[in-house]
Amino acid sequence: MSEVLSIVLGGGKGTRLFPLTQARAKPAVPFGGKFRLVDIPISNCINAGLKQIYILTQFNSASLHLHLAQTYMFDHFTNGFVEILAAEQTPEHSGWYEGTADAVRKNFLHFRTQNPSYYLILSGDQLYRMDLEDLLAKHKASGAAITIAATTVKREDASQLGILKVDKTNRITAFMEKPGPTRDIGDYRVPAELRIDQNTKEDRYLASMGIYVFNAQAMEDCLANELSDFGKEIIPAAISKLKVNSYIFDGYWEDIGTIKNFYEANLELATLTPRFDFYDEDHPIYTHSRSLPPSKMNFSNMNQSIAAEGCIITNAAITNSIVGVRSVIESGSSLNGVIYMGADFYETDAQKQANIEARIPNVGIGKGVIVKGAIIDKNARIGDGCRIGVDDLSRTDGNFGHYYIVDGIIVIPKNTTLYPGTVI
């Protein structure tokens, strides 16, 4: 696997995940109580024996850089690395990354020193568990210059994705980027013999997952121009000149592109049989090891919920929720359909006394707080008696100063203070 260089694209602005991306890159957004989104592609690589990994970053990257530096440290005998390549000025390039392909092009100087035979391009903000070793083996056996991982979707889900047209041998013959809900894409239906679910009569389409394998020379040739984006420009141009194959993935995959997707994918982790399983010991998802104490539940009721380590929960009712690291939830509080990301630190007794003198709540959720259908980002101070998402059910999207409503979901940004009795 040393002939494969893995590149995780983590430099986008993540505007559709705002305000969670207000102060961090999208791949650094906390997920599942204790993880970050970037842990998913990196863990898939490690589980496949791929340990030469570059992360390309650009916007709000400080939090992402810190997480990567604290988490991924290989020993001296593996020849592995997880290295950050932030946008930089060089004699050849003086601007920002202008797109996914442009980001790779501007870093060829670093990639070529590894002398790879293949480039594996991954997104930093998707939820899936893929056998990348099998993907690479199928790519080599096919004789293709490029292989695109694809998953089958319904017509309504195809609107905002790149749709592939394939023949009976899995060769891609056409590509359509985000066809929208009304365009006729009947010619792009998955051939019957390639259907994963042979029992359904409903039309299925192949959507690009944004995961690509390039032969090294094909990558050089495809980027020997000014085209800036893989999905919109590089792949359509390559299909007409090179053999480009699809790799049909039949597992769970979710593009964490919007607040709604993020919210639903998180809460599904707490269901009885989640489609994405963090409890697979053979293919673990790695993250920062914090050495925190186990969570403590004092006279509390938790139903179909997840609590990460280091939490102190007292006399609370928590249903269908995710509770992140170091969460402190005080007596009489209730959470229902809530993603609470926890905190980066515990407050000392002296800090809590200073909070009393400054008349601000402690970090965490105070006494008698009721929250329903919300995302509460890290280090929030939710004062006693606050009511969030309980009284006003209209939920018109917008920026309301100390909170946002996106896709009908209330989002409390990182480091926000809600004073006692606040009603949202």
N, C-alpha and C positions, 0 to 999 in steps of 0.2 A: 504493500500500500504506500510505500515511500515514493512511488512514481506519481501519486495523486496529490495535487495541491488544492485544499479546500478554501473557498473564499466566501465569507458571510457578509452580506450587504446590510450594513446597519446605519447608513448615513442619511436616510430620508427625514423630512421634517415631521412626519406623522400627524399632519393637520387634522385628519379625521378622528384621531384619538385625543385631541385637545379637549379638556385641560390636563389630562394625565401626562401629556408631552410638553407641558408648559415649561418645565425645568429639567427635562431629561429626554434622551433619545428614545424612540419607540421600542427598540430592543431591550432597553433598561427598565421598562414598565414592570412593576411587580405582578406576579401571576401565581395563582394557586396557593396563596398564603406565605410562601417562603422563596419562591423561584423568581427569576426574571425571564422575559420572553426569549432572550438570546441563549439561555441555557438549553433550549430545545434543539436548535440546529447543531450546537457544539456537542451536545450529548449524543446525538445521532452519529456524528462523525467519530467520536471516541469509541462508541459501541461497535463501529465497523472497522476499528483499527486505523482510522485516519487521524493522525496526530500532527499534521503540518497544516495549521489553520491560521488564516489571516482574517481579521475583522476590519472592514472598511467603515470608518466613522467620519462624521462631519458636524452635524447639528447637535447642540446640547449634550456633548459627549462626555462631560466630566464624570457623571454618575456611572455611565457605562464603563468607562476606563477603570474606575475604582473597583467596580464589581469584578471585571475580568482579571485585574491584577491580584485581587484577593482570593480568587477562586481557582484559576487554571494554572497550576505550576507543575510541570512534568519533571521527572528526575533527569539526571545527566546522561542516563544510559538509553533513553528511548529515542533520542534525536527528534523529539516532538516539541511543539511550541504552539501557543495561542498568542499571536502578536497583533497589536493594534497598528493600523495604518490610517492615521488621520489625514485629512486633506492638507497638503503642504505646498508651499511655493518652491519651485525648482527653476533652473535656467530654461527648461523646456516648457513648463506649465506654471502659470502665475495665478490661475483662477480657482474657484471652487469646483467640486465635482458637478457636472452638468446633467448627470443621469447615471443609471446603473452601469452601462457599458463604458461611459466616460471614466467612471471611478476605477474600473479594472484597467483601462488603457493607461491611465496616469500612474499606475503602480507596476507596470510591466518591468520597470527597472529593478524592483524588489523581487518580483515573481521569477524572473529568468535566472536569478542566482541559485534557485532550488532545482533548476533543470527538470521540470515536471514533464511527464508524458501526457497527463490529463489534468484539466481544470474542472473542479466541481463547484458550481455556483449555487449558493443557498441564500434564502431570505432570512432576515433576523427577526421576523415577527409572525411566524406561523406555528400552529400547534399540530404536531403529527409525530409518529414514530415509524421510520422507514428503514428497511434493510438496505443501506447504501452500498454494502458489499455486493448484493444481488444486482442493484442498479448498475454498478460499474461492470460486473461480469456480463450482463445482458448487452451493455453498450459495446464492449470489446467483441463479443460474439457476433453482433449484428453487422460489424464493419461500417457502421455509421460514423460520420464526422462529428455529429452532435446528437445527443439524446435528451429529450424533454420529458420530465416526469409529469404525468397527467392523471386526473381523476374524473370519474363520470359525474355529471351534474344534471339536474332537471333544467328545463327551458328557462324558468323564472330565475334560476341561479346563474345562468350563463350570461346574463345581461352585462355584468360588470367584470367579466373575466376574459382572458384570451382563449379563444376556442380553436381547436385543432381539427383538421380534416385528415383522416388517415385511410390508407388502403388496407387490404386484407393481410398485408405483411407488417403492419404497424408503421409503415413509412408515412411521414407527414407530407401531404400534398398541398395544403393551403392553411393559412392562419388568419384569424379575424380577431382583432383587438376590441373588446367591449362592444358587442353588437347592439346593445340596448334591448328594450323589451318588445319592440314592434318589428324589427328587421327580420326578414325571412332567412332562416339559417337551416332550412330543411336538408340541404346538401351536406351539412356537417354532422348529421346524425351518426352515432356510432354504428358500424356494421354489425349485423346480428351475430356473426361468428366471434366478434370481439367483446360482446357484452359480458360484463361480470355477473350480472343478475339475469339469468336466462328466463326467469319466471315472470318478469314484468313486461307489460306491453307498452308502457309509457316510453316516449322517446328519451334518449339520453345523449348527452354531448360530452366531448372530451375537453376539459378545461386545463390549461397550463397551470402547474403549481408554482411556477417561478423557480424550479429546480432544474439545472442544466448540467450536462456533462459535455465538455468540449475536448476533442483531441487538441493537443497543444498547438500544432500548426494551424488547425482550423480556427482556433481562437485568435492567433496572430493575424491570419488573413481576414477574418470577419471584422476585426477592429482596426484595420489599416485604412481608416477613413475618419470622418468627423461625426458619424452617427453616435447618438448619446444614450439610447435606451435599448435594452435587450428585447423586451416584449413588443414594443411598438415598431422598432426599426431593424435591429440586428437579426432576429429570428425570421421575420418575413423575407428579408433579403437573402438569408442563407438557404431557405427552402428551395428557392429557384436555382441554386447553384450547387448545393451539396446534398449528400444523403443525410436527412434529418429524421430520426426515428422517435417514436413515443414509447414511454415506459408506463404502462397502465398500473396505477397504484390503487389497491382495493381496500385500503385501511381508512381510518378516521383522519380527516384533514380539515383544518379550519384556518382561514385567513383572518387573523386578528386585526382587521382593518378599520373597524368602527367601534364606537362605545357600546352599541347594542351587541355586536359580535363578542366583544371583550366581556361584557357582563354575562351573557348567556353561556359562553364557554367556561367561565369561572364557576358559575353556579352549578353547571352540569357535573363538575368534579365531585360535588357533594351528594349526588344522587346514588341510589343503590347500586346501579351498574353503569357507571360512566363509560362513554365510548373511548375516552382517553384514560389510560390506567397508569397512575403514578406508582402503583404497587408491583410492577413487573421487575423482579430482581435480576432477570437475565439482561434486561435492557434499561438500566436505571437512567433517571434524569439527574444530572449533577448540578450542584449549586454551591454557593458560599457556605462553608462550615462555620457556624457561629459559636459553637460550644455554649449554647444557652441551656438553662434548666428546663425540665419538662413543664408543660402547662399545668396550671392548678385551677380546678373547678370547685368553688365553694358554694354548695347548696344551689347549684344551677341546673337548668334543663336545656340540653342541646339535642336538637332533632335534625337529622339529615344535614349536618354541617361539618366543617373542617376547622380545626384550630391548630395553627402552627405552634412551634415551640416558644417557650418563654412567656406565655400568656398568664394573666391572673384575672379570673372571671368570677365574680361574686354575686350570688342570688340573682342571676340574669336568665332570661328566656331567649334562646337563640335558635332560629329555624331557617333552614334553607339558606345558609350564609357561609361565607369564608372569613375567617378571623386570622389576621396576619401576625407575624412575629412581634413579641413584646406588647401585645395588646393588653390594655388594662380597662376592664369594663366593670363599673361599680354597681352597687345594689339597686335592684328594681328596674333595671334597664331591659329593653326588648328590641331584638333585631330580627327582621323578617325579610328575606331576599336582599341581603346586604353584603357587599364586599368591603370589608374593613381591613386596610392594608397594614395596620399596626404602627410601629414606631421604630426609629433608628437608635433609640437610647432609652434607658430608664432614668426618671428624675430622682434625685436624691432628696432626703428630708429637707435639706437646706433650700433646695430649689422649690420644693412644694411650699415651704414657708414664704419664700419670696413671691410665689404666685398669689398667695393669700393677701400679702401686703399690696401687690399690684392689682388685685381684684381681677385676676384672669384664671380660667380653669386650668387644671393639670392636663398634661398630655394624656389622651385617652377619652373614654366615654364616661361621663359623670353619672350621678344617681338619677333614677327615674326617667331616663332618656328613652324615647320610642323612635325607631328608625324603620322605614319600610321602603324597599325598592330604590336603593341608593348605593353609590360608591363613595367611600370615605378614604381619601388618600392619606399617606403617611404623616405622622406627627401632628395630626389634627387635635384641637382642644375642643371637645364638645361638652359644654357646661350642663349642670344639673337641670333636669326638666325640659330639655330641648325636645321638640317634636318635628321630625323630618319625614316628609312624604306621607303624613297621616291625614291631615285635615283638608288640603287643597288637592283634588285629584285631577285638575285640568292639565297640569304639567306642560305648559307651552314652552317650547325650546327657546333658550336665550341665555344671556349673561346677566346675572342678577347681583353682581358685585362680589359678595363672599361665597357665592355658589353658582353653578351652572345647571341647566337642564338640557341634556343632549339625548335625542332619540327617546324622549319621555322618561329618562333616567336622571335622577338628581346626582350631581357630582360635586363633592366637597374637595377643593384642591388641597395640595400638600401644604402643611404649616398653617392652615386656616384656624382661626379662633371663633367659635360660636359661643356667645355669652349665655349664662343661664336663662332659661325660659324662651329662647329663640324658637320661632315657629317658621318652618319652611314648607 
